[in-house]
């Protein structure tokens, strides 16, 4: 069973709009065991664009981690912690946890899969995952 942990995020300074890699790095600083990136996904933190490829956090800003239910315990230590996202301090709150339900369609602005760079093999990896 797959679940989604949703951590509220607070911070006072703008963060880079494209912060996915930096976010994964910040998480692995606190939880080194997830460094390989297998078996979970981290979504970009939503916010309000303020120009110059920066965004500010809002009340709806969340760090969302999707993983299998038996791995929830690995990510719970993020609750209440401060992370350093590209030199900007962010504080994570206590997450909500919910079971994921299948959707007939998915849409994403950006998708990365470690080790798959060429279009054909990337498309095959997307279908498998």
N, C-alpha and C positions, 0 to 999 in steps of 0.2 A: 504494500500500500504506500502510495506517495502522499506526502504532506507538504504544507507550506507554512514556514515560520515567517511572521511579519513583525519586524522590530521597528517601533517608532524611532525616528532619527531627529536629533536636534543639533543645531549648529548656527553660529552667528555670522560666519563669513561665506561668501560665494564659493561654490565648488566647481571644478571643471564639468562642463556638460557631458563630455565623453570621459567617464571616470571608471569604466568597468574593470580595466586591468589594475588600476590603483586600488580599487575597492577589494578585489580579490587579494592583493598584496597586504592590505590592512587587516583583512580577516585572518590570513595565514600568520601574521605577526602574533596574533592572540591565540590561534589554534593551529600550530605547526602541522598537526597530523592531517589536515585537509589540503596540504600543499599540492598534491598531485592533481586535484580537481576532479577526481572520478566520483560518480555517484551522487552529485549534487549540482545545482545551478544557482547562480546569484544574479538577480535582476538589477539593472541600473536603478539608482535611487531617483525617484521622480521629484521634480521641483519646478520653479518658475524661471524661465529664461530671462536673463538681464543683459544680454549682449556680450560681445567679446568672448563667445564660447563658454560663458559662465552661467550658473544658475544659483538661485537661493532656495533654501529649504522652506517648505510650507508645513502646515499642520498635518497634511496628508502624506508627507514624505516618509517612506518606509524602506528599510533594508529587507528584501524578500529573499529567502533561501528555500529552494525546493529540494527535497531529498526523500529518502525512504524513511518510514516511521521508526525503524530500529536505529536510525542515526540521529534522531532528535537530540539526544543527550550530548552529542559532540558539539552542537551549535549553541546549546543553552548557556554556556559560559560567556557568550557575547552580551547577555542581558546586563544592563547597568554599566557596561564598560565604555571607555572612550577609545575611539580609533583615530588614527592619523591618516586622513585621506588627502594625499598629495600636499602634505604640509598644513592641512586644515583640520583642527580638532572637531570631531563629531561625537556625540553621546548617544548611545543606543539604549532604548527602553526595554521593558519586559515584552516579549513577543506574544502574539496570539498564534494559535496553531489550528490549522484546519486541514481536513482531508481534501485532496484534489479530486475533482470530478472530470471525466473526459469531456472534451469540447469538439464539435464537428469541424471547426476551423480555428487556425492559429494565425496570429499576425505579430511580427516583430520588426522593429526598425533596424536591428543589427543582431546577427547570430554568429557566434564563433564556436568552433569545435577544435580542441587542441589537436594539432598534427594534420589537419585537413585544409590545404590551401588551394588546391586546384579545383575548378568548378565541378567537374564530373565526379571526382571522388568525394567532394564536399556534399553534393546532392545525394549521393548514396549514403553517406554517414547521417545526413538529416533524416532520410527515410528509415534507417535502422533505429535511430534514437527516438 
